[in-house]
Amino acid sequence: MTAVTPYRSDLRAGRDGFWQLVRAEWTKFRTVHGWVAGVATGALLVVGLGLSFAAGSHSSCSKGPVEVPCPVPPLGPGGQAVEDRFFFVHQPLDGDGVITARVTSMTGLIRKPDATPGVRNVVAGVVPWAKAGIMIKESTEQGASYAAVMVTGSHGVRMQHDFTEDVAGRPGGVSPRSPRWLRLTRTGDTITGEESPDGRRWTRVGTARLEGLPARARIGLFVASPGDLTISPNAAGGSIAASRFAEATAVVDRVSVRGAGTGGTWKSDDIGVTTEVDGVTPHHPGRLERSGGTFAVTGVGDVAPLTGESTVERTLTGAMAGLIAVIVVGVLFVTAEYRRRLIHTTMLASPRRGRVLAAKAVVIGSVTFLAGLSAAGVTLPAGRRILRGNGVFTQPVPLLTELRVIAGVAALLAVAAVLGLALGALFRRSATAVVVAVAATLVPYVLAIMSFLPESVSEWLLRITPAAGFAIQQSVPEYPQVLAHYAPVAGYYPLAPWAGFAVLCGYTAAALALAAYRLRGRDV
Amino acid sequence: MRYAVYAEWTKLRTMPGPGWLLAGTVVLTVALSAVAASSVTCASAGCGHDAARIGLQGVQLGQATVALLAVLMVCGEYGTGMIRTSLVAMPRRTAVLAAKAAVLTGLTLAAGTAAVLGSVLAGRLLLPGSGFTPAHGYPPLSPADGPTLRAAAGSVLYLALIALLSLGVATAVRDSAAATGTVLGLLYLLPLAVRMVADEEAQRLLWQLSPASAGLAVQATTDAAVLPLGPWAGLGVLAAWASAALLAGGLLLRRRDA
């Protein structure tokens, strides 16, 4: 009997670490022209569509017969675009000082949608965020730093400063029988706002630090009233918001100002008033009617951060088209292996199937992320430049937010590609996987902004489906103290940027886990 | 030709996928229509909604499964290599495509009719609960009413035309993932792009050219006048898309090696 020695190869055993697997997958990816072309197409769609949308957007304003560049909104102390339009009755204040006033009534006019076409339908009333109160402001320049304590239409007493900050005081409105006393005290850079029902018992509403407030500031009374917002369904799907003129009138008495520089005459300024086409006549002017110590101040406008659709992420709308391209590549990255039977070789070379899927996810995710990053990184600044050249204003955002938008869009593409990969591994059929991936990511978004579904349903769609991930590109936050059309159609998502993105990641992780589980259990 | 149609019918009948997809079309369409009908509210008379359009909203979702069916009909054969057998058996390639188109049209018309009737029924039952009552100027949704009948019949035709468009694209592209991506992009991205365009003229033009936006104009019953295209003209745009796609697919099928 002879002992049989089993055959041993002289070659050293190859290494089969995870990175070898990643390298193998990367080799597969880069050698298939269609896939490289697919990812490149996705990136080019982001750039091409973004820049052509930017190039196609124009805005011009006319002043009488001449066309002039549109006015650019002022920027607040934080660098954000703001609306700073109100009626200000003020005095100079040098250094520390106090202003006290009593608001006894707040009334106003609101223009409602025309009942008979062409006939102005104006009713009495005050919009919820109409503001009347006292203010200390750096200067009468639009966008200058300020702190104010005020009575609002239906949100009670508020203390606000520097456009974005808002603190609630006592709720309830004002009337001659229950007036509201307001007091602002400046001590250096710090401004304290207080309120009182009777001028004796004072409650502090809040304090504000206005960095670098110059010694000479303006102190006085102000009234503003944002337009009345109506949202109506659009014939082509979705909804449209319209803001109509509203003005507020507050009656203020028992006004007392203390501090150096005060005590002179009151000066009235209609800060930021818009003009008629002739460029001189004010359009919807505010006014002051004074009898003795009683001031009736009427104002239009708002002192608040700007909301609206002029955001930087508008330049990245091509990401939707890029999304489909990368989903297709993600799906094919695995289904093509099944079709060409390469999967047998792959699984023979690396029997641990979950790792193969992980390596594929790493490769497709990184490739699409880098492609998306370069595409978005070029498109956003270039698109903004083109828009500016066309006279279209885009809201400035902090650098970190801008980076988040760019990297977020790239990550959106990457995660969508991985979702495609996972669904491809799960279904092993390209068409089914593509339809499911697109139906999960893009269709809810389309339904949310294009259909007749009411906004509550649209918002739920963007909370619970993978389409929530689009929230990552929202650059301007929602402000509770500004009434605006905060709807998906206007670029506002129901979830915070990272929360929305986490929903998409959660779905993708679940799909990957399910695919890995099924991959282990099934015959290839 | 009869045998070609019969062969396509046999191929389709003996696979589990198409049956599920047709059932899925009906279920998804009726489900989304029901969600829309129960969630859109009409608080007072003259609330500006188009009840028929809301009741038929599910077509937005049903078109995806119809497109998938059409893509699979062609690309499935390329994936498995069956196409070579089909073309050996029936060397007249346009006849193969025509047979596929005929079977597909028949099936989507049948499934579409079921889906649309289900949606109208759901709308009829659910819309009054959302405030679409005769008091607010909305009689119950009924296919006997002229504009509603046009919207319903038009939606069925819309689904069939979407299927033919997808069939043409799939024949031209051959790869199922790429074909699905292209069709879904046409159906869902073009309407989005319409929204993003700032220029009003360009927006109208793009709306008129977009197969989904223009095609769904056929569902408009109350606000047809404000849409950039009339109902039948809109469906005509989609028909032009479908014919162009079928023509391109047919020509490529004739010229290329299988």
HADDOCK unambig.tbl for C-alpha pairs under 7 A between the chains (distance, minus, plus):
assign (segid A and resid 53 and name CA) (segid B and resid 197 and name CA) 6.26 0.50 0.50
assign (segid A and resid 56 and name CA) (segid B and resid 199 and name CA) 6.84 0.50 0.50
assign (segid A and resid 57 and name CA) (segid B and resid 198 and name CA) 5.32 0.50 0.50
assign (segid A and resid 57 and name CA) (segid B and resid 199 and name CA) 6.28 0.50 0.50
assign (segid A and resid 235 and name CA) (segid B and resid 223 and name CA) 6.40 0.50 0.50
assign (segid A and resid 236 and name CA) (segid B and resid 227 and name CA) 6.92 0.50 0.50
assign (segid A and resid 321 and name CA) (segid B and resid 185 and name CA) 6.91 0.50 0.50
assign (segid A and resid 321 and name CA) (segid B and resid 189 and name CA) 6.64 0.50 0.50
assign (segid A and resid 324 and name CA) (segid B and resid 181 and name CA) 5.93 0.50 0.50
assign (segid A and resid 324 and name CA) (segid B and resid 185 and name CA) 6.98 0.50 0.50
assign (segid A and resid 325 and name CA) (segid B and resid 181 and name CA) 6.94 0.50 0.50
assign (segid A and resid 328 and name CA) (segid B and resid 177 and name CA) 5.63 0.50 0.50
assign (segid A and resid 328 and name CA) (segid B and resid 178 and name CA) 6.25 0.50 0.50
assign (segid A and resid 328 and name CA) (segid B and resid 181 and name CA) 6.33 0.50 0.50
assign (segid A and resid 332 and name CA) (segid B and resid 177 and name CA) 6.82 0.50 0.50
assign (segid A and resid 339 and name CA) (segid B and resid 79 and name CA) 6.77 0.50 0.50
assign (segid A and resid 430 and name CA) (segid B and resid 176 and name CA) 6.01 0.50 0.50
assign (segid A and resid 430 and name CA) (segid B and resid 177 and name CA) 4.92 0.50 0.50
assign (segid A and resid 431 and name CA) (segid B and resid 68 and name CA) 6.72 0.50 0.50
assign (segid A and resid 431 and name CA) (segid B and resid 72 and name CA) 6.98 0.50 0.50
assign (segid A and resid 431 and name CA) (segid B and resid 176 and name CA) 5.10 0.50 0.50
assign (segid A and resid 431 and name CA) (segid B and resid 177 and name CA) 4.90 0.50 0.50
assign (segid A and resid 431 and name CA) (segid B and resid 180 and name CA) 5.86 0.50 0.50
assign (segid A and resid 434 and name CA) (segid B and resid 177 and name CA) 6.10 0.50 0.50
assign (segid A and resid 434 and name CA) (segid B and resid 180 and name CA) 6.55 0.50 0.50
assign (segid A and resid 434 and name CA) (segid B and resid 181 and name CA) 6.73 0.50 0.50
assign (segid A and resid 435 and name CA) (segid B and resid 180 and name CA) 6.77 0.50 0.50
assign (segid A and resid 446 and name CA) (segid B and resid 188 and name CA) 6.70 0.50 0.50
assign (segid A and resid 446 and name CA) (segid B and resid 192 and name CA) 6.88 0.50 0.50
assign (segid A and resid 452 and name CA) (segid B and resid 54 and name CA) 6.53 0.50 0.50
assign (segid A and resid 453 and name CA) (segid B and resid 36 and name CA) 5.74 0.50 0.50
assign (segid A and resid 453 and name CA) (segid B and resid 39 and name CA) 6.94 0.50 0.50
assign (segid A and resid 453 and name CA) (segid B and resid 40 and name CA) 5.98 0.50 0.50
assign (segid A and resid 454 and name CA) (segid B and resid 39 and name CA) 6.67 0.50 0.50
assign (segid A and resid 454 and name CA) (segid B and resid 40 and name CA) 5.48 0.50 0.50
